[in-house]
Amino acid sequence: MTDELELLHSANPFTADGPFYGDGPLDHHAERRLNRLLHERRSGRRRLLWSLVAGAAVVATVFTLLLGGPSGTPAVAAPRPLVVQANSTPVSLKQLAALAAAVAADGTPVLRKGTHVQSWSLGMSDDKPPVTIPEERIVRWNADDSHTERVVEDGHVLKETTYPPSWSDVPPEARPPHDVAGLRAYLQETAYSKTPLTTPELLAAVGELLDHWTLGARESAALARLLAGADGLRPVGEVTDRLGRRGEAYVYRQSGSRLMLIMDPATGAVLGMESTFTKDQPEYGVEAGDVMDYSAWTR
Amino acid sequence: MSNDEIFAAAYREHYWAVSRYVARRLDGRSGEVEEVVAEVFTVAWRRRADLPPVPLPWLYGVARNCLANAVRGYGRRRRLVHRLGNDESAHGRQVAAGPDAEAPGSWVHEALSRLSSADQEVLRLTAWEELGVEEVAVVLGCGVRAAAMRLHRARRRLRAEIDRLSVVAGGMP
């Protein structure tokens, strides 16, 4: 009789020389994660936000809105969800994409590495209060490929770090293309996906992209076209975004949460994203309408 | 070599072995596998000063905890996160094996699945991760003799399940 261990051994579902997870050099994603660990990036938080929304992993902060009051003391209250203006006529993403293409005719502004994002997210640790103060993150790249990251909270520079020169040909550090097909593939790679992205995955990948790059007009135009082709994004009308800017909102409903994409009606660029719980979940301490997280990007 | 360099070398050398460990226990759900592996190495990074000279069994031990956490959830809010994520990713993202997609040796998997999770783990570590009993002890966090005894008992139980299945199937393949 064949030894039971031998039988089990021969039924090994993944082997070192097999087609899946076989030994060999690291793939792009593994390499990227290693780099992130070695440079002590915020990979933990990014991954959490990713799975949190199953989609829009973007965090925006508008501390002016939240810190309110002349006293300047931070009001540590959860943000209220953005309200769509009643009676506003929604603009379709297709129209916005056409506008973005027209605006991109002269190629300016151009793509720039780095970001300026304001973000807020519901705290996820069980033993700390759920609301955290929004933060502003500014990343600027220098001519020698080093970059500086500044984190501002409540008007104070929390941290300013300069990283040594680095190069990467892997999204989202790599330069994004400005054609739709190329951008689609780029975002798919950003999302670690081997298959076309669902809308929530697409929005999350876009958030990652915008956390690394300030798009030029051509990239924004390609992105707008890509978003116009995404399933389930419903135009709902005009909103005032977290930075007080006029925006057009598009909503994607999931079970338990709602993702909102905010676009600039003048240029077709992405202004921000946010996600909101849509059901009471008392066992988790959240109510319908509670904001999960938001991000707003500026140039 | 600095701790950072030692970590990077261990990462490169063992990344796929750890991935296989996780994939074997997650039925190869590729999105989740990468997530859990990332978590394993994040934990390992934070504890890189403790990385043993032969790191793989230790890494498997970390992976075992991360897997348990991934399934159980770190806490209320993370379980919510997990649920929201799964609601969206459950539809059509996992390739379902049809009834005629019988992988060779799947009956052995069936026999294995009838054992307790503790028995399954000691058998998998021995037969799939191909660890010796001292290494199994490191992963399970028990003494070598305890590991040897667990393996001995688990083998007997697997044998019994295999015999049961082969009687039903009408003979050994």
Contacts between the chains, C-beta under 8 A, distances in Angstrom:
chain1	res1	chain2	res2	distance
A	1	B	172	7.4
A	2	B	172	7.3
A	4	B	155	5.9
A	4	B	158	4.8
A	4	B	159	4.6
A	4	B	162	5.7
A	5	B	123	7.5
A	5	B	126	6.4
A	5	B	127	5.2
A	5	B	155	6.4
A	7	B	105	7.6
A	7	B	108	5.3
A	7	B	162	6.7
A	8	B	108	5.7
A	8	B	112	6.6
A	8	B	123	6.1
A	8	B	124	7.9
A	8	B	127	4.0
A	8	B	128	7.4
A	8	B	158	6.9
A	9	B	127	4.4
A	9	B	128	7.2
A	9	B	130	7.7
A	10	B	105	6.1
A	10	B	108	7.8
A	11	B	104	7.6
A	11	B	105	3.2
A	11	B	106	7.5
A	11	B	108	4.2
A	11	B	109	6.1
A	12	B	24	7.6
A	12	B	127	7.1
A	12	B	128	4.8
A	13	B	23	7.4
A	13	B	24	5.6
A	13	B	28	6.8
A	13	B	103	7.9
A	13	B	109	7.7
A	13	B	128	7.7
A	14	B	20	4.3
A	14	B	23	5.1
A	14	B	24	5.6
A	14	B	28	7.0
A	14	B	128	8.0
A	15	B	20	7.5
A	16	B	16	7.3
A	16	B	17	7.3
A	16	B	20	7.3
A	20	B	23	6.9
A	20	B	28	6.7
A	20	B	30	7.9
A	21	B	16	5.4
A	21	B	19	4.2
A	21	B	20	4.7
A	21	B	23	5.4
A	21	B	33	7.5
A	22	B	16	6.4
A	23	B	16	5.1
A	23	B	17	7.5
A	24	B	16	6.7
A	25	B	12	7.9
A	26	B	11	7.9
A	26	B	12	6.1
A	26	B	15	5.9
A	29	B	34	6.5
A	30	B	11	8.0
A	30	B	15	5.3
A	33	B	38	5.5
A	33	B	41	7.0
A	34	B	8	6.4
A	34	B	11	5.3
A	34	B	12	7.5
A	34	B	41	7.7
A	37	B	7	7.8
A	37	B	11	7.9
A	37	B	41	6.6
A	37	B	42	6.7
A	37	B	45	4.6
A	38	B	4	6.3
A	38	B	7	8.0
A	38	B	8	6.4
A	43	B	38	7.4
A	43	B	42	6.9
A	44	B	42	6.1
A	47	B	35	6.9
A	47	B	38	6.4
A	47	B	39	7.8
A	48	B	81	7.3
A	51	B	35	7.2
A	51	B	81	5.5
A	51	B	82	7.0
A	51	B	85	4.5
A	52	B	81	4.7
A	52	B	84	7.2
A	52	B	85	7.6
A	53	B	84	7.5
A	54	B	84	5.7
A	54	B	85	4.3
A	54	B	87	7.5
A	54	B	88	4.2
A	54	B	89	6.5
A	55	B	88	7.2
A	122	B	77	7.9
A	124	B	77	5.3
A	124	B	78	6.5
A	124	B	81	7.4
A	125	B	75	7.7
A	126	B	74	7.8
A	126	B	75	4.0
A	126	B	76	6.4
A	126	B	77	6.6
A	130	B	77	7.7
A	192	B	31	7.2
A	192	B	34	5.9
A	193	B	31	7.7
A	194	B	30	7.3
A	195	B	93	7.8
A	198	B	88	6.8
A	200	B	88	5.7
A	254	B	84	7.1
A	254	B	87	6.9
A	254	B	88	5.8
A	255	B	84	7.5
A	255	B	87	4.7
A	255	B	88	7.7
A	256	B	83	7.6
A	256	B	84	5.2
A	256	B	87	6.8
A	257	B	84	6.0
A	281	B	80	6.2
A	283	B	76	6.5
A	284	B	76	5.2
A	284	B	77	5.6
A	284	B	79	7.8
A	284	B	80	4.5
A	285	B	76	7.5
A	285	B	77	7.6
A	286	B	80	7.6
